[in-house]
Amino acid sequence: MIHSPLEQFEVTSLVALDLPVLGYTHFSLTNLGLYTIITVYISLAFHFIANNNKQLVPSRWSISLESSFASVHGLVKAQIGSSNEVYLPFIYSLFFFVLFANLSGNIPYSFTVMTSMIASLGLSVMIFLGVTILGLQLHKLHFFSFFVPNGCPAALIPLLVPIEIISYLARAVSLGVRLFANMVAGHTLLKILSGFLAPMFTGGVIMAVITLIPFTVFVALIGLEIAVSFIQAYVFCILTASYIKDAIDLH
């Protein structure tokens, strides 16, 4: 049983194996690794089920997939531009991975991948490094002009350039922390409220009837948390696309 609201975010080992290879090698499958694998397969299964198979009348799954693709395509086109849609597969895959990772965490007694700092910050740092390498590959040394604001007086350059560099480096953290904080806050709130409601329902008939009022609010918060799962996945992809645009156009 989970007794602490924060205990649900702990990464625990499910299966461990010690092998005498290269001195000592430890292999372990954690709940984080398991749900990451599950998220990947859920995303693949969704695309397999939503495959229309060239049918004239699309199914509901096909309509939802087409709508999702249109939304992500519109996001990439608006943020990066129609001439740079080569990055659409990456943003598209990123969107569904984050989305299903968030949605699967709403199932009771499951694990939310993005509530792990290793997953959320690791993903954001890798995106940051990839965007930086992309900018250096496209612009070479001219990429560093990104840290000099347009029209900046020469006397202020030594002051503003360090600020711009710190602001740029903060992207590697802020992108993941934003996703991590929103998912942790929502799940913690739901856990605390469920801990209060559970004993109230077992406190007698009258108390159970009265508890239906806060339980309605609790159900609404569950719906809000599901909506947050969609919103955070979309926001994460919007910011990633904007970072790619900065690397391409140096704005």
URVENVEN-V892944 format. One record per residue. N is the residue number from 1. PSI is psi as a letter, one per 30 degrees, with the letter a starting at -180 (NA if undefined). OMEGA is omega as a letter, one per 20 degrees, with the letter a starting at -180 (* if undefined). BURIAL is I if it has 9 or more other C-alpha atoms within 8 Angstrom, else O. Layout:
N/PSI/OMEGA/BURIAL
N/PSI/OMEGA/BURIAL
//
This chain:
1/k/r/O
2/k/a/O
3/f/a/O
4/k/r/O
5/f/a/I
6/f/a/O
7/f/a/O
8/f/a/I
9/g/a/I
10/k/r/O
11/j/a/O
12/l/r/O
13/k/r/I
14/e/r/O
15/k/a/O
16/k/a/I
17/k/r/O
18/k/a/O
19/k/r/O
20/i/r/O
21/k/a/O
22/h/r/O
23/d/a/O
24/k/a/O
25/k/a/I
26/k/r/O
27/k/a/O
28/k/r/I
29/j/a/I
30/l/r/I
31/e/r/I
32/e/r/I
33/e/a/O
34/e/a/I
35/f/r/I
36/e/r/I
37/e/r/O
38/e/r/O
39/e/r/I
40/e/a/I
41/e/r/O
42/e/r/I
43/e/r/I
44/e/r/O
45/e/r/O
46/e/r/I
47/e/r/I
48/e/a/O
49/e/a/O
50/f/r/I
51/k/a/O
52/f/a/O
53/h/r/O
54/g/r/O
55/k/a/O
56/e/r/O
57/j/a/O
58/l/r/I
59/l/r/O
60/e/r/O
61/e/a/I
62/e/r/I
63/e/r/I
64/e/r/I
65/e/r/I
66/e/r/O
67/e/r/O
68/e/r/O
69/e/r/I
70/e/r/O
71/e/a/O
72/e/r/I
73/e/r/I
74/e/r/O
75/e/a/I
76/e/a/I
77/e/a/I
78/e/a/O
79/e/a/I
80/e/a/I
81/l/a/I
82/f/a/O
83/f/a/O
84/h/a/O
85/g/r/I
86/f/r/O
87/g/a/O
88/e/r/I
89/e/r/O
90/e/r/O
91/e/r/I
92/e/r/I
93/e/r/O
94/e/a/I
95/e/a/I
96/e/r/I
97/e/a/I
98/e/a/I
99/e/a/I
100/f/r/I
101/e/r/I
102/e/a/I
103/e/a/I
104/f/r/I
105/f/r/I
106/f/r/I
107/k/a/O
108/k/r/O
109/g/r/O
110/a/a/O
111/k/r/I
112/j/a/I
113/e/a/I
114/g/r/I
115/g/r/I
116/k/r/I
117/e/r/I
118/e/a/O
119/e/a/I
120/e/r/I
121/e/r/I
122/e/r/I
123/e/a/I
124/e/r/I
125/e/r/I
126/e/r/O
127/e/r/I
128/e/r/I
129/e/r/O
130/e/r/O
131/e/r/I
132/e/r/I
133/e/r/O
134/e/r/I
135/e/r/I
136/e/r/I
137/e/a/O
138/e/a/O
139/f/a/O
140/b/a/O
141/f/r/O
142/f/r/O
143/e/a/I
144/f/r/O
145/f/r/O
146/f/a/I
147/g/r/O
148/j/a/I
149/k/r/O
150/k/r/O
151/g/a/O
152/k/r/O
153/k/a/O
154/e/a/O
155/f/a/O
156/f/a/O
157/e/r/I
158/f/r/O
159/e/a/O
160/e/a/I
161/e/r/I
162/e/r/O
163/e/r/O
164/e/r/I
165/e/r/I
166/e/r/O
167/e/r/O
168/e/r/O
169/f/a/O
170/f/r/O
171/e/a/I
172/f/a/I
173/e/a/I
174/e/a/O
175/e/a/I
176/e/a/I
177/e/r/I
178/e/r/O
179/e/a/I
180/e/a/I
181/e/a/I
182/e/a/I
183/e/r/I
184/e/a/I
185/e/a/O
186/e/a/I
187/e/r/I
188/e/r/I
189/e/r/O
190/e/r/I
191/e/r/I
192/e/a/I
193/e/r/I
194/e/r/I
195/e/r/O
196/e/a/O
197/e/a/I
198/e/r/O
199/f/r/O
200/e/r/I
201/f/a/I
202/g/a/I
203/g/a/O
204/l/a/O
205/e/a/O
206/e/r/O
207/e/r/I
208/e/r/I
209/e/r/I
210/e/a/O
211/f/r/I
212/f/a/O
213/e/r/O
214/f/r/O
215/e/r/I
216/e/r/O
217/e/r/O
218/e/r/I
219/e/r/O
220/e/r/O
221/e/r/I
222/e/r/I
223/e/r/O
224/e/r/O
225/e/r/I
226/e/r/I
227/e/r/O
228/e/r/I
229/e/r/I
230/e/a/I
231/e/a/O
232/e/r/I
233/e/r/I
234/e/r/I
235/e/r/O
236/e/r/I
237/e/r/I
238/e/r/I
239/e/r/I
240/e/r/I
241/e/r/I
242/e/r/I
243/e/r/I
244/e/r/I
245/e/r/I
246/e/r/I
247/e/a/I
248/e/a/I
249/f/a/O
250/h/r/I
251/NA/*/O
//
